[in-house]
Amino acid sequence: MSHTAWLGEGVGLDVVTRAERELAAALRRRPTAEGSLAGCLRELASVSPRLLLALAGAAEAMVRRDTMGRPLYVGAIRAVATQDPERAGTILERALAREDAGGLTTLSACGAIPVPHLRVALARVAAGRHPQLAFAAEVARIARGETDGAHIATVAPKIKESHRLALCTEVFVPLRARPALPVSIAAALRVLRDAERHLGRWLVFAEVATRAGDPVPLAEARERSTTGPESSRVAWSLLAWALAEGPPPEVRPSAELVARLSDRPSTDRDPTFLFRLAGARVPTVRVLLEHLARGPGLRDAVSVRAALYLARDHARDDLRRALLTVVESRELEALRGLAAAALQEVSEPGQGDPLLEPLFRSRKLPTVTWAVLARARARGWLPGDLVTEGRVRHIEHGWAE
């Protein structure tokens, strides 16, 4: 069957078969790039019921084997929780029965689904002796409307630094894409913010609290934007903007500054906050975007994304041509899919469709994944932007969150 013979679900038969084969191989032996594989499978499952079923089976297998610390489990259970809550509930109930309650990812996923039979198990974990697990279980119970939040405020001061970092990545980063929590979470988040020196993680806790209705984080950010060293004031003014979503401050952020405002470790040099500003069409980031896209061609994911925003919002037609060059380059196989997705976002609907066909045969699964998502979006199955922060994190970086 050809790569254009679709299953009516957004994915070709050859692609599904390949993804299932790679999933089965990963269950037998952990691949070196398991995070990226998990991210690709997670995104492909959003347009493939058959692959979603395979991921559910993989999650069940990892629960039986007690290997829930794997990135593959993170991708599988989050995909199933999003699209098949009933089945996810059955898997999560078994995971909660483990000694570590399935870890923070399991507890986080419990908060995303409404199935009632998790109630007793979550209450048991919340009353347990491990503060980080009790805290995550309480967050899930608050999200599910099963507690008033009084207990979590007593657990928060017991959270150690290493556990706070894990809670940020595995529990609170995913919460930014979910419905707002009740304001009863505010007191516990205030404890975590007060202990946090990393501005990007502070912002994650602050965003969840602000969306819950707590005015304190925004007031704190605004106050700190007027005191202390000038470099610190600039950072806090951007944090205040992120919390208020009002007019951006008249500042020109540097690469070092935007890296400090990411929830990732500063050593990652993660430009998430830069692309957040670019997505909001903040004019002062153009210089930094042009710096990232400058040079002999687009050679990494960051430069491709910078080219996307410059072509879309700043009439850089030369960068449209640069994106096309990447799509057609066999030497940049790992980037071709992302470049094709970026090109689709800055082109007329359907204009980039012929470019996708060769990408389904790529030896790089991330390239295939972007091509599948681009085709699905062109057919109206994926609304909104294609190159989102979440998809880049899952597919390009393999971050399990």
C-alpha positions as CSV (number, residue, x, y, z in Angstrom):
1,M,0.0,0.0,0.0
2,S,1.3,3.5,-0.9
3,H,2.1,6.1,1.7
4,T,-0.9,8.1,0.4
5,A,-3.3,5.3,1.2
6,W,-4.6,6.6,4.5
7,L,-6.5,4.8,7.1
8,G,-9.0,7.5,7.5
9,E,-7.3,8.5,10.7
10,G,-4.4,10.7,9.7
11,V,-1.7,8.1,9.4
12,G,-0.7,5.8,6.5
13,L,-0.5,2.1,7.0
14,D,3.2,1.9,6.5
15,V,3.8,4.6,9.1
16,V,1.6,2.9,11.7
17,T,3.3,-0.5,11.1
18,R,6.7,1.1,11.5
19,A,5.6,2.9,14.7
20,E,4.2,-0.3,16.2
21,R,7.4,-2.1,15.3
22,E,9.6,0.5,17.0
23,L,7.3,0.5,20.0
24,A,7.6,-3.3,20.3
25,A,11.3,-3.1,20.0
26,A,11.6,-0.5,22.7
27,L,9.6,-2.6,25.1
28,R,12.1,-5.4,24.6
29,R,15.2,-3.2,24.9
30,R,15.4,0.4,25.8
31,P,16.6,2.5,22.8
32,T,19.2,5.2,23.3
33,A,16.8,7.9,22.1
34,E,13.8,6.6,24.1
35,G,12.6,10.1,24.9
36,S,12.3,11.2,21.3
37,L,10.6,7.9,20.4
38,A,8.1,8.3,23.2
39,G,7.4,11.9,22.0
40,C,6.9,10.8,18.4
41,L,4.5,8.0,19.4
42,R,2.6,10.3,21.7
43,E,2.0,12.8,18.9
44,L,1.2,10.1,16.2
45,A,-1.3,8.6,18.5
46,S,-3.3,11.8,18.5
47,V,-4.2,11.0,14.9
48,S,-4.1,7.2,14.9
49,P,-6.6,5.2,17.0
50,R,-4.7,2.0,16.2
51,L,-1.4,3.4,17.5
52,L,-3.2,4.8,20.6
53,L,-4.4,1.2,21.3
54,A,-0.8,0.0,21.0
55,L,0.4,2.6,23.4
56,A,-2.3,1.6,25.9
57,G,-1.0,-2.0,25.7
58,A,2.5,-0.7,26.2
59,A,1.5,1.2,29.3
60,E,-0.2,-1.8,30.7
61,A,3.0,-3.9,30.1
62,M,5.2,-1.4,31.8
63,V,2.9,-1.3,34.9
64,R,3.1,-5.1,35.1
65,R,6.9,-4.9,34.9
66,D,7.1,-2.0,37.3
67,T,9.1,0.0,34.8
68,M,7.1,3.2,35.1
69,G,10.1,5.5,35.3
70,R,10.7,5.2,31.6
71,P,10.1,8.1,29.2
72,L,8.0,5.6,27.1
73,Y,5.6,5.2,30.0
74,V,5.3,9.0,30.3
75,G,4.4,9.3,26.6
76,A,2.1,6.3,26.6
77,I,0.0,7.1,29.7
78,R,-0.4,10.8,28.9
79,A,-1.6,9.9,25.3
80,V,-4.1,7.4,26.7
81,A,-5.3,9.7,29.5
82,T,-5.9,12.5,26.9
83,Q,-7.9,10.4,24.4
84,D,-9.3,7.4,26.3
85,P,-9.8,8.3,30.0
86,E,-11.7,5.1,30.9
87,R,-8.9,2.8,29.7
88,A,-6.4,5.1,31.3
89,G,-8.2,4.9,34.6
90,T,-7.9,1.1,34.6
91,I,-4.2,1.3,33.9
92,L,-3.6,4.0,36.5
93,E,-5.5,2.1,39.2
94,R,-3.1,-0.8,38.8
95,A,-0.1,1.6,38.8
96,L,-1.3,3.3,42.0
97,A,-1.2,-0.1,43.8
98,R,2.6,-0.2,43.4
99,E,4.8,0.8,46.3
100,D,5.7,4.1,44.8
101,A,2.1,4.7,43.5
102,G,3.5,4.6,39.9
103,G,5.6,7.7,40.4
104,L,4.8,11.3,39.8
105,T,3.7,10.8,36.2
106,T,1.0,8.3,37.3
107,L,-0.3,10.7,39.9
108,S,-0.2,13.6,37.5
109,A,-2.2,11.7,34.9
110,C,-4.8,10.8,37.5
111,G,-5.6,14.5,37.9
112,A,-6.4,14.7,34.1
113,I,-9.2,12.1,34.1
114,P,-12.6,12.1,35.9
115,V,-13.0,8.3,36.5
116,P,-14.3,7.9,40.1
117,H,-12.7,4.5,40.9
118,L,-9.3,6.2,41.5
119,R,-10.6,8.2,44.5
120,V,-9.7,5.7,47.3
121,A,-6.3,5.0,45.9
122,L,-5.4,8.7,45.6
123,A,-6.6,9.4,49.1
124,R,-4.4,6.6,50.4
125,V,-1.3,8.0,48.6
126,A,-2.1,11.5,49.9
127,A,-2.0,10.2,53.4
128,G,1.3,8.3,52.9
129,R,4.7,9.0,54.3
130,H,6.5,10.2,51.1
131,P,5.9,14.0,50.9
132,Q,6.5,14.2,47.1
133,L,4.0,11.5,46.4
134,A,1.5,12.8,48.9
135,F,1.8,16.3,47.3
136,A,1.3,15.0,43.8
137,A,-1.7,12.9,44.9
138,E,-3.2,16.0,46.6
139,V,-2.8,18.0,43.4
140,A,-4.6,15.3,41.5
141,R,-7.4,15.2,44.1
142,I,-7.7,19.0,44.0
143,A,-8.0,18.8,40.2
144,R,-10.7,16.1,40.5
145,G,-12.6,18.1,43.1
146,E,-12.1,15.6,45.9
147,T,-10.4,17.7,48.5
148,D,-10.5,21.3,49.8
149,G,-6.7,21.7,49.6
150,A,-6.1,22.0,53.4
151,H,-3.8,19.0,53.6
152,I,-1.5,20.0,50.7
153,A,-0.5,23.2,52.5
154,T,0.9,21.1,55.3
155,V,2.8,18.8,53.0
156,A,4.4,21.6,50.9
157,P,7.1,22.7,53.5
158,K,8.4,19.1,53.6
159,I,9.3,19.0,49.9
160,K,13.0,18.8,49.3
161,E,14.7,20.6,46.4
162,S,15.2,17.5,44.2
163,H,11.5,16.6,44.6
164,R,10.5,20.2,43.9
165,L,12.3,20.0,40.6
166,A,10.6,16.7,39.7
167,L,7.2,18.1,40.7
168,C,7.7,21.1,38.5
169,T,8.6,19.0,35.4
170,E,6.2,16.0,35.9
171,V,3.2,17.6,37.6
172,F,3.1,21.4,37.1
173,V,4.4,21.8,33.5
174,P,1.6,19.6,32.2
175,L,-0.9,21.5,34.3
176,R,-0.4,24.6,32.3
177,A,-2.2,23.0,29.4
178,R,-5.1,21.8,31.5
179,P,-8.2,23.5,33.1
180,A,-7.3,25.8,36.0
181,L,-7.1,24.3,39.5
182,P,-9.2,25.7,42.3
183,V,-7.6,28.6,44.3
184,S,-7.1,26.3,47.2
185,I,-3.8,25.2,45.6
186,A,-2.4,28.8,46.1
187,A,-1.0,28.4,49.6
188,A,1.0,25.3,48.7
189,L,2.4,26.9,45.5
190,R,3.4,29.9,47.5
191,V,5.7,27.7,49.6
192,L,7.2,26.2,46.5
193,R,7.8,29.6,44.9
194,D,9.4,31.0,48.0
195,A,11.9,28.1,48.0
196,E,12.6,28.4,44.2
197,R,15.6,30.4,42.9
198,H,15.3,29.4,39.3
199,L,13.1,32.0,37.5
200,G,11.7,29.6,34.9
201,R,10.5,27.1,37.5
202,W,9.2,30.0,39.6
203,L,7.1,31.0,36.6
204,V,5.6,27.5,36.3
205,F,4.4,27.6,39.9
206,A,3.2,31.2,39.5
207,E,1.3,30.5,36.3
208,V,-0.6,27.6,37.8
209,A,-1.4,29.7,40.9
210,T,-2.4,32.8,38.8
211,R,-4.8,30.7,36.6
212,A,-6.3,29.3,39.8
213,G,-7.2,32.9,40.8
214,D,-4.3,33.8,43.1
215,P,-3.2,37.5,42.6
216,V,-0.1,37.2,44.6
217,P,2.4,35.9,42.0
218,L,1.7,38.8,39.6
219,A,2.0,41.3,42.4
220,E,5.3,39.8,43.4
221,A,6.7,39.9,39.9
222,R,5.6,43.5,39.4
223,E,7.2,44.5,42.7
224,R,10.5,42.8,41.8
225,S,10.5,44.4,38.4
226,T,11.1,47.8,40.1
227,T,13.8,46.8,42.7
228,G,17.2,45.2,42.6
229,P,19.8,45.1,39.8
230,E,18.7,46.2,36.3
231,S,19.2,42.7,34.8
232,S,17.0,41.3,37.4
233,R,14.3,44.0,36.8
234,V,14.2,43.1,33.1
235,A,13.7,39.4,33.9
236,W,10.9,40.1,36.4
237,S,9.2,42.5,34.0
238,L,9.0,39.7,31.5
239,L,7.6,37.3,34.1
240,A,5.0,39.9,35.0
241,W,4.0,40.1,31.3
242,A,3.8,36.3,31.1
243,L,1.4,36.2,34.1
244,A,-0.7,39.2,33.0
245,E,-0.6,38.7,29.2
246,G,-0.8,42.5,28.7
247,P,1.4,44.7,26.6
248,P,5.0,43.5,26.7
249,P,7.7,45.6,28.3
250,E,10.0,47.6,26.0
251,V,13.0,45.4,26.5
252,R,15.2,43.5,24.1
253,P,15.8,40.0,25.6
254,S,19.1,38.3,25.2
255,A,19.7,34.6,24.6
256,E,21.0,34.3,28.2
257,L,17.9,36.0,29.6
258,V,15.3,33.8,27.8
259,A,17.2,30.7,28.8
260,R,16.9,31.8,32.5
261,L,13.1,32.1,32.0
262,S,12.7,28.5,30.7
263,D,11.5,25.8,33.1
264,R,14.4,23.6,31.8
265,P,17.8,23.7,33.5
266,S,19.8,26.8,32.5
267,T,22.5,24.5,30.9
268,D,19.9,23.4,28.3
269,R,19.9,27.0,26.9
270,D,16.3,26.4,26.1
271,P,14.6,29.2,24.1
272,T,11.0,28.4,25.1
273,F,10.4,31.9,26.4
274,L,11.8,33.5,23.3
275,F,9.3,31.6,21.1
276,R,6.5,32.5,23.6
277,L,7.3,36.2,23.0
278,A,7.6,35.5,19.2
279,G,4.2,33.7,19.3
280,A,2.7,36.8,20.9
281,R,4.3,38.9,18.1
282,V,6.4,41.0,20.5
283,P,8.4,43.2,18.2
284,T,11.5,43.5,20.3
285,V,12.5,39.8,19.8
286,R,13.1,40.2,16.1
287,V,16.8,41.0,16.5
288,L,17.4,37.8,18.5
289,L,15.3,35.8,16.0
290,E,17.4,37.1,13.2
291,H,20.6,36.3,15.0
292,L,19.4,32.7,15.5
293,A,18.4,32.3,11.8
294,R,21.6,33.9,10.5
295,G,24.4,31.9,9.0
296,P,25.0,29.4,6.2
297,G,21.6,27.8,6.2
298,L,19.3,26.6,8.9
299,R,21.1,23.8,10.8
300,D,19.1,23.1,14.0
301,A,15.6,23.2,15.4
302,V,16.1,26.6,17.0
303,S,17.1,28.3,13.7
304,V,14.2,26.6,11.9
305,R,11.7,27.9,14.4
306,A,13.2,31.4,14.3
307,A,12.8,31.3,10.5
308,L,9.2,30.4,10.9
309,Y,8.4,33.5,13.0
310,L,10.5,35.8,10.8
311,A,8.8,34.5,7.6
312,R,5.4,34.6,9.1
313,D,5.5,38.0,10.9
314,H,8.3,40.0,9.4
315,A,8.1,39.3,5.7
316,R,11.4,37.4,5.4
317,D,10.6,35.6,2.2
318,D,14.2,34.6,1.9
319,L,13.7,32.4,4.9
320,R,10.7,30.7,3.3
321,R,13.2,29.6,0.6
322,A,15.6,28.6,3.3
323,L,13.0,26.3,4.9
324,L,12.3,24.8,1.5
325,T,16.0,24.1,1.1
326,V,16.0,22.2,4.4
327,V,12.9,20.2,3.4
328,E,14.6,19.1,0.2
329,S,18.0,18.4,1.8
330,R,19.0,14.7,2.5
331,E,21.9,16.0,4.5
332,L,19.6,17.5,7.1
333,E,17.3,14.5,7.4
334,A,16.5,15.0,11.0
335,L,15.3,18.6,10.4
336,R,13.3,18.0,7.2
337,G,10.0,17.3,9.0
338,L,10.2,20.2,11.3
339,A,11.1,22.5,8.4
340,A,8.1,21.1,6.4
341,A,5.8,21.8,9.3
342,A,7.2,25.3,9.6
343,L,6.8,25.9,5.9
344,Q,3.2,24.8,6.0
345,E,2.5,27.4,8.7
346,V,3.8,30.2,6.6
347,S,2.3,29.1,3.3
348,E,-1.1,29.0,1.7
349,P,-3.3,26.0,2.7
350,G,-2.3,22.9,0.7
351,Q,0.7,24.6,-0.9
352,G,3.3,22.4,0.9
353,D,1.4,19.1,0.5
354,P,3.6,17.7,-2.4
355,L,6.7,18.2,-0.3
356,L,5.4,15.8,2.4
357,E,5.3,12.6,0.4
358,P,9.1,11.8,0.4
359,L,9.2,12.5,4.2
360,F,7.0,9.5,5.0
361,R,10.0,7.3,3.9
362,S,12.5,9.0,6.1
363,R,14.8,6.9,8.3
364,K,14.2,9.5,11.1
365,L,10.9,9.0,13.0
366,P,10.7,12.7,14.1
367,T,10.7,13.7,10.4
368,V,8.0,11.2,9.6
369,T,6.0,12.4,12.6
370,W,6.1,16.0,11.5
371,A,5.0,15.0,8.0
372,V,2.1,13.0,9.4
373,L,1.0,16.0,11.6
374,A,1.4,18.4,8.7
375,R,-0.8,16.2,6.5
376,A,-3.4,15.8,9.2
377,R,-3.5,19.6,9.7
378,A,-3.8,20.2,6.0
379,R,-6.9,17.9,6.0
380,G,-8.5,19.7,8.9
381,W,-7.9,17.1,11.6
382,L,-5.5,19.2,13.7
383,P,-6.8,22.7,14.5
384,G,-4.5,25.6,15.5
385,D,-0.8,26.0,15.1
386,L,1.2,23.0,14.0
387,V,4.7,23.8,15.4
388,T,3.6,24.2,19.1
389,E,6.0,24.3,22.0
390,G,4.6,21.0,23.3
391,R,5.1,19.2,20.0
392,V,8.7,20.5,19.7
393,R,9.5,19.4,23.2
394,H,8.1,15.9,22.6
395,I,9.3,15.2,19.1
396,E,12.6,17.2,18.8
397,H,13.9,17.0,22.4
398,G,12.2,13.9,23.8
399,W,11.4,15.7,27.0
400,A,9.1,13.5,29.1
401,E,6.5,15.8,30.6
